[in-house]
Amino acid sequence: MPKVRKLRDSQVRLARIPHWAHKAIRNCDSWIEPETEWHRAWKNKFPTEWQEFIQHDGQSGEKHIADVRTEHGLVIEFQHSHLNPLEQTARERFYGNMVWVVDGTRLQRDYSRFLKNKANLRTTDYQGYFLLDFPEECFSPLWVESSAPVIFDFRGIGEDVAPDGTKDALWCLLPGRAGRYAVVVQMPREYFMLATSSQPQLLPARDIVTGFAQRLRAAQERIMQPPFFMSGRAFRRRRSWRL
């Protein structure tokens, strides 16, 4: 498992935002957007002391407020509205160890697109892990090149258990590619909460993607190589064997 990048104390200072200062500080952060009910519901699943942490870069003086920063240093950003790609990249660079949770109900076509192309998810030997050739056909193209894991929540606000099992799961698009494939993880909500609350990473994303890439290369090499070498006479006898 790769080591999670740790930011030096001299470079980053973290502090809980006093309640009375929320409004003033939030107005100073260009990344802050109006909170929806979906946004608040997700944020409130985590301890109050993890919510709305102000983070400074000691070198540039830049400061931003993370929706959630766990005691293990994992930042979780909940995104409902459209996000400019340049801002998305800037946030990922600033926070480093982070995961996105995206509201898959913001646009009506988001879930219908996923449902239509869900059959393109290729199963693997690992339960809940899939390979996807064209991730932009399943997910919003705005998120397919993210450098951080992106969780798509298609259930939105509503029942505790969705009647549609597909909506009830969270769908995680891992950063990077295994050959030409994206790696997608079907994740129970309970696991997401447990993992983000108890460890510094949601998943060892780089190791997972690299592992799948190595398996794909090995499988391709086995296809290209003959099972064994035979002399001409042995090969002529071999042709009469049943396959």
Secondary structure, DSSP 8 states (H G I E B T S, - for coil): --------TTTEEEEE--GGGHHHHHHH-TT-----HHHHHHHTTS-GGGEEEEEEETTT--EEEEEEE-TTS-EEEEE-S---HHHHHHHHHHH-SEEEEEETTSSHHHHHHHHHHGGG-EE-SSTTEEEES-GGGTS-GGGTT-SS-EEEE-S-SS-SS-SSHHHHSEEEE-SS-BTTBEEEEEE-HHHHHHHHHHSS-SS-HHHHHHHHHHHHHHHHHHHHS-SS---HHHHHHHTTS--
